[in-house]
Amino acid sequence: MENIVMLGPNVLAPEDLSLLGAIYDLVVDSLPGRMRTPRNRRQVALNLLCLSLRGERDPLELELGAAAGLTC
């Protein structure tokens, strides 16, 4: 995967947002039904944004980090 392209402070390029969207869908789809709550969906999105803005580029690390802190 190529480096995440920063267009400015805290701004991601469209292709990076597409990647984050794909990882978001992958993580949410992999959750058991009872865990697909609005709270967990929001947490996945926040985790992905935080990781990407810190410069994380590895899709596996993004996927693993996106699922951190989810509750049943």
C-alpha positions as CSV (number, residue, x, y, z in Angstrom):
1,M,0.0,0.0,0.0
2,E,1.2,3.5,-0.7
3,N,1.7,6.1,1.9
4,I,-1.3,8.0,3.1
5,V,-1.2,11.3,1.4
6,M,-1.7,14.3,3.6
7,L,-3.2,17.3,1.8
8,G,-2.6,19.5,4.8
9,P,-2.9,19.2,8.6
10,N,-5.5,16.6,9.4
11,V,-6.7,16.2,5.8
12,L,-6.7,12.9,3.9
13,A,-6.7,12.4,0.2
14,P,-9.9,10.8,-1.4
15,E,-8.1,7.5,-2.1
16,D,-7.1,7.3,1.5
17,L,-10.7,7.9,2.6
18,S,-11.8,5.1,0.2
19,L,-9.3,2.7,1.9
20,L,-10.5,3.7,5.3
21,G,-14.1,3.1,4.2
22,A,-13.3,-0.3,2.9
23,I,-11.5,-1.2,6.2
24,Y,-14.5,0.2,8.2
25,D,-16.9,-2.0,6.2
26,L,-14.6,-5.1,6.7
27,V,-14.4,-4.6,10.4
28,V,-18.1,-3.8,10.9
29,D,-19.2,-6.8,8.7
30,S,-16.9,-9.1,10.7
31,L,-18.6,-8.2,14.0
32,P,-21.3,-10.5,15.4
33,G,-24.7,-9.0,15.0
34,R,-25.1,-8.0,18.7
35,M,-21.9,-5.9,18.4
36,R,-23.0,-3.9,15.3
37,T,-24.4,-1.2,17.5
38,P,-24.2,2.5,16.7
39,R,-21.7,3.0,19.5
40,N,-19.4,0.3,18.1
41,R,-19.7,1.6,14.6
42,R,-18.8,5.1,15.8
43,Q,-15.8,3.7,17.7
44,V,-14.5,1.8,14.6
45,A,-14.7,5.1,12.6
46,L,-13.0,7.1,15.3
47,N,-10.3,4.5,15.7
48,L,-9.6,4.5,12.0
49,L,-9.4,8.3,11.8
50,C,-7.1,8.5,14.7
51,L,-4.8,5.8,13.4
52,S,-4.7,7.3,9.9
53,L,-4.0,10.8,11.1
54,R,-1.1,9.5,13.2
55,G,0.3,8.1,10.0
56,E,-0.6,4.4,10.2
57,R,-0.3,2.9,6.7
58,D,-0.5,-0.8,7.1
59,P,-4.0,-2.1,6.3
60,L,-3.7,-5.0,8.8
61,E,-2.7,-2.6,11.6
62,L,-5.6,-0.3,10.6
63,E,-8.0,-3.2,10.7
64,L,-6.8,-4.5,14.1
65,G,-6.7,-1.0,15.6
66,A,-10.2,-0.2,14.3
67,A,-11.6,-3.0,16.4
68,A,-9.9,-1.9,19.7
69,G,-12.2,-0.9,22.5
70,L,-15.4,-2.4,21.2
71,T,-18.1,-3.5,23.7
72,C,-20.7,-6.3,23.6
